[in-house]
């Protein structure tokens, strides 16, 4: 009888351990789902197009954007090649829950396009997350490159701040 008791207590331990692991995995998955919206671009992120940085000449994305002007909405084009050639930046101002995966961004730079679809030198625009991520990839990621902040000496103000 002792052999049977040992087998049943071993089986109970294995089942209890499996149940504990399943519970931990479920709690982890639920926590991940709660934070899934935290992935991707965030308000305050910046995409900087710097003509001095390398850029793939194969990148040919032309992204359609909508002006954020509620009274006179117009469409314009964000051509990543032109934006890189002339320089400029996009700052994420707001996430728009009413527009699926939408963001309000501020553009500042010389041109967004070499044709009549140019958004101008400064514009408040509505873009979706996928398009924003394409622009970030074209620019080398979100943020200001670390190299831009290190120019000058250790004791002087960063070049991006001067």
Secondary structure, DSSP 8 states (H G I E B T S, - for coil): -HHHHHHHHHHHHHHHHHHHHHHHHHHHHHHHHHTGGGSS--TT-EEEE-TTS---TT---EEEEEES-SSS--EEEEEHHHHHHH-EEEEEEEEETTSTTEEEEEEEES-S-SSTT---SEEEEEEEHHHHHHHHHHHTSSB--HHHHH-S-TTS--TTT-
